Amino acid sequence: MLIDTHAHLNFKDFDNDREEIIKKCQANNVGIINIGVNYETSKQVIEIAEKYSNCWATVAVHPHDASETFDYNKFLELAKHSKIVGVGECGLDYQFCENDIEAQKQQQKIFIQHLKLAQEANKPIIIHSRRLFPEILEIVKNYPKVIGVLHCYMGRWSYAEEYLKLGYYLSFTGLITYARDYDKVIKNCPLDRILIETDSPYLIPEPLREKDKMVRNTPENIKYVAEKIAEIKGLSFGEVAEQTTQNAKKIFNLMI
């Protein structure tokens, strides 16, 4: 079994064949965790999870949506759902507010609310970051009872070590199949702290990428991420598949 720990099958990219994709994943023994990015999408991923046995969900407000009102109690109610396995994706991303200090402060405030939510709901947190690993690290250190995942990890090994010490997991996407920037982190990271994801519909892996063309990614492509991790670490595909599945079951408390 393989578990895609981060996908967005509720997005409109899948409106024409969502059920077909999920059933194909079921047939190929692939589990899927769909990720909420605001209140409406959080409700959508719950609906998908209720319908399919190989799907679970998380709830949150993405940092790009941090200008929205974050109703803590509404999200807490969603987080109590039996198929909600985490809080995320949330975090910090200043890509669109590099010179807006107030917007950055708002993101920090909302991120802290998510950490409190994860702690109260007793769920792991799924963190989105765009090169802000030191800033996020200083915040999460204040919530030692919360563990979680660095989604699509793109940071240095020195930062990764600090997160691992706090009990966090590192998650990798199709990026690692064509960019060599992550080899050192993957080699050094213990296999029992690695998760795999597609971030569908984004980040299509090799050999499916097409130059200068956006190709839709799907959860069934998670095998390519596992294969690359096996290659980098000098392990068998089976070893990586087994351990990353066990890791996902452990951190997300999946009853499979």
C-alpha positions as CSV (number, residue, x, y, z in Angstrom):
1,M,0.0,0.0,0.0
2,L,1.0,3.6,-0.6
3,I,-0.5,6.7,1.0
4,D,-0.5,10.1,-0.7
5,T,-0.5,12.3,2.4
6,H,-1.2,15.5,0.6
7,A,-3.6,16.0,-2.4
8,H,-6.4,18.4,-3.5
9,L,-8.9,16.2,-5.3
10,N,-11.7,18.6,-4.4
11,F,-10.2,21.2,-6.8
12,K,-12.0,21.9,-10.0
13,D,-9.2,20.2,-12.0
14,F,-10.9,16.9,-11.0
15,D,-14.5,17.8,-11.5
16,N,-14.8,15.6,-14.6
17,D,-13.1,12.4,-13.3
18,R,-12.8,12.6,-9.5
19,E,-14.6,9.4,-8.8
20,E,-12.8,7.5,-11.5
21,I,-9.4,8.6,-10.1
22,I,-10.3,7.6,-6.5
23,K,-11.7,4.2,-7.5
24,K,-8.5,3.6,-9.6
25,C,-6.5,4.4,-6.5
26,Q,-8.7,2.0,-4.5
27,A,-8.0,-0.7,-7.0
28,N,-4.2,0.0,-6.8
29,N,-4.2,0.1,-3.0
30,V,-3.4,3.9,-2.7
31,G,-4.8,5.9,0.2
32,I,-5.4,9.6,-0.2
33,I,-5.4,12.5,2.4
34,N,-7.1,15.5,0.8
35,I,-6.1,18.8,2.2
36,G,-8.4,21.8,3.1
37,V,-7.1,25.3,2.3
38,N,-10.1,27.4,3.6
39,Y,-13.4,26.7,5.3
40,E,-15.3,25.8,2.1
41,T,-12.6,23.4,0.8
42,S,-12.3,21.9,4.2
43,K,-16.0,21.0,4.0
44,Q,-15.5,19.6,0.5
45,V,-12.6,17.3,1.5
46,I,-14.8,16.0,4.4
47,E,-17.5,15.1,1.9
48,I,-15.0,13.2,-0.3
49,A,-13.7,11.4,2.8
50,E,-17.2,10.4,3.9
51,K,-17.8,8.8,0.5
52,Y,-14.7,6.8,-0.1
53,S,-13.0,4.4,2.3
54,N,-9.5,5.2,1.0
55,C,-9.8,8.9,1.6
56,W,-9.3,11.1,4.6
57,A,-9.2,14.8,5.1
58,T,-7.7,17.8,6.9
59,V,-9.0,21.3,7.7
60,A,-7.3,24.7,7.7
61,V,-6.8,28.1,6.1
62,H,-3.8,28.3,3.7
63,P,-1.5,31.3,4.4
64,H,-2.6,32.8,1.1
65,D,-6.1,33.0,2.4
66,A,-5.1,34.4,5.8
67,S,-6.9,37.6,5.1
68,E,-10.2,35.7,5.6
69,T,-11.8,35.5,8.9
70,F,-10.6,32.5,10.8
71,D,-13.5,31.2,13.0
72,Y,-11.7,29.0,15.5
73,N,-14.9,27.3,16.8
74,K,-16.2,26.4,13.3
75,F,-12.9,24.8,12.4
76,L,-12.8,23.0,15.8
77,E,-16.2,21.5,15.0
78,L,-14.9,20.3,11.6
79,A,-11.8,18.9,13.2
80,K,-13.9,16.6,15.4
81,H,-15.2,14.7,12.3
82,S,-14.1,11.0,12.4
83,K,-12.3,11.2,9.0
84,I,-10.4,14.4,9.8
85,V,-6.8,13.3,10.5
86,G,-5.0,16.6,10.7
87,V,-5.0,20.4,10.7
88,G,-3.6,21.9,7.6
89,E,-2.3,23.1,5.3
90,C,-1.4,26.2,7.2
91,G,1.8,28.1,7.9
92,L,3.6,31.1,6.5
93,D,4.2,32.2,2.9
94,Y,5.2,35.8,2.2
95,Q,5.4,35.4,-1.6
96,F,2.5,37.8,-2.2
97,C,3.2,40.1,0.8
98,E,6.9,40.6,0.8
99,N,6.6,44.3,1.7
100,D,3.4,44.1,3.7
101,I,4.3,43.7,7.4
102,E,0.6,43.7,8.5
103,A,-0.2,40.9,6.1
104,Q,2.7,38.9,7.4
105,K,1.6,39.5,11.0
106,Q,-1.9,38.3,10.1
107,Q,-0.4,35.1,8.7
108,Q,1.5,34.5,11.9
109,K,-1.6,35.1,14.0
110,I,-3.7,32.6,11.9
111,F,-0.8,30.1,12.0
112,I,-0.7,30.3,15.8
113,Q,-4.5,29.7,15.9
114,H,-4.0,26.6,13.8
115,L,-1.4,25.3,16.3
116,K,-3.8,25.9,19.2
117,L,-6.5,24.1,17.2
118,A,-4.2,21.1,16.5
119,Q,-3.4,20.9,20.2
120,E,-7.0,21.1,21.3
121,A,-8.2,18.6,18.7
122,N,-5.2,16.3,19.3
123,K,-4.4,16.2,15.6
124,P,-1.1,16.6,13.7
125,I,-0.4,19.8,11.8
126,I,0.5,20.1,8.2
127,I,2.7,23.0,7.5
128,H,3.1,25.0,4.3
129,S,6.2,27.2,4.0
130,R,7.9,29.1,1.3
131,R,11.5,29.3,2.5
132,L,10.4,30.5,6.0
133,F,11.7,27.5,8.0
134,P,13.5,29.5,10.7
135,E,10.5,31.8,11.3
136,I,8.1,28.8,11.5
137,L,10.5,26.9,13.7
138,E,10.5,29.7,16.3
139,I,6.7,29.6,16.4
140,V,6.2,25.8,16.6
141,K,8.7,25.6,19.5
142,N,6.1,27.2,21.6
143,Y,3.7,24.3,21.1
144,P,5.7,21.2,22.1
145,K,2.6,19.0,22.4
146,V,1.9,19.5,18.7
147,I,3.7,17.3,16.1
148,G,3.2,17.5,12.4
149,V,4.5,17.4,8.8
150,L,6.6,19.8,6.8
151,H,4.6,19.6,3.6
152,C,6.7,19.5,0.4
153,Y,9.9,20.0,2.3
154,M,12.3,22.3,0.5
155,G,14.6,23.4,3.3
156,R,18.2,22.8,4.3
157,W,19.3,19.7,6.3
158,S,20.2,22.0,9.2
159,Y,16.6,23.2,9.5
160,A,15.3,19.6,9.0
161,E,17.4,18.4,11.9
162,E,15.7,21.0,14.2
163,Y,12.2,19.9,13.1
164,L,13.1,16.2,13.5
165,K,14.2,16.9,17.1
166,L,10.7,18.3,17.8
167,G,9.1,15.1,16.4
168,Y,8.1,16.4,13.0
169,Y,8.1,14.5,9.8
170,L,9.3,15.6,6.4
171,S,7.1,15.0,3.3
172,F,8.4,14.9,-0.3
173,T,6.8,15.4,-3.6
174,G,7.5,14.8,-7.3
175,L,10.0,17.7,-7.1
176,I,12.6,15.2,-5.9
177,T,12.3,13.2,-9.2
178,Y,13.9,15.9,-11.2
179,A,15.6,18.4,-8.8
180,R,18.7,17.2,-7.0
181,D,18.4,19.9,-4.3
182,Y,16.8,17.5,-1.8
183,D,19.1,14.5,-2.1
184,K,21.1,15.3,1.0
185,V,18.1,15.8,3.2
186,I,16.5,12.5,2.0
187,K,19.8,10.6,2.5
188,N,20.2,12.0,6.0
189,C,16.5,11.8,7.2
190,P,15.6,8.5,8.9
191,L,13.1,6.6,6.8
192,D,10.7,6.4,9.7
193,R,10.3,10.1,9.6
194,I,9.6,10.5,5.9
195,L,6.2,10.8,4.2
196,I,5.3,10.9,0.5
197,E,2.8,13.1,-1.3
198,T,1.8,14.3,-4.8
199,D,0.3,17.7,-4.0
200,S,-2.1,16.9,-6.9
201,P,-2.9,18.5,-9.2
202,Y,0.5,20.1,-8.9
203,L,4.1,18.9,-9.1
204,I,3.9,16.2,-11.7
205,P,6.9,13.8,-11.3
206,E,9.3,12.5,-13.9
207,P,8.8,10.7,-16.2
208,L,5.4,12.3,-16.7
209,R,6.5,16.0,-16.9
210,E,6.3,17.9,-20.1
211,K,8.6,20.9,-20.7
212,D,6.8,24.2,-20.8
213,K,3.4,22.5,-20.2
214,M,1.3,22.1,-17.1
215,V,0.4,18.5,-16.7
216,R,-2.1,17.5,-14.0
217,N,-0.8,15.3,-11.3
218,T,-2.9,12.6,-9.6
219,P,-2.5,10.5,-6.5
220,E,-1.7,7.3,-8.4
221,N,1.6,8.9,-9.3
222,I,2.8,8.7,-5.7
223,K,4.7,5.6,-6.7
224,Y,7.3,7.7,-8.5
225,V,8.1,9.6,-5.3
226,A,8.6,6.4,-3.4
227,E,10.8,5.0,-6.2
228,K,13.1,8.1,-6.1
229,I,13.4,8.0,-2.3
230,A,14.4,4.3,-2.6
231,E,17.0,5.2,-5.3
232,I,18.5,8.0,-3.2
233,K,18.6,6.0,0.0
234,G,19.8,2.8,-1.7
235,L,16.7,0.8,-0.5
236,S,14.1,-1.3,-2.2
237,F,10.8,0.2,-3.4
238,G,9.1,-2.2,-1.0
239,E,11.0,-1.0,2.0
240,V,10.1,2.6,1.3
241,A,6.5,1.8,0.5
242,E,6.0,-0.2,3.7
243,Q,7.7,2.3,6.0
244,T,6.2,5.5,4.6
245,T,2.8,3.8,4.9
246,Q,3.5,2.9,8.5
247,N,4.6,6.5,9.1
248,A,1.4,7.9,7.7
249,K,-0.7,5.5,9.7
250,K,1.2,6.5,12.9
251,I,1.1,10.3,12.6
252,F,-2.4,10.5,11.2
253,N,-3.8,7.7,13.3
254,L,-5.2,6.0,10.2
255,M,-7.4,3.0,11.0
256,I,-6.7,0.7,8.0
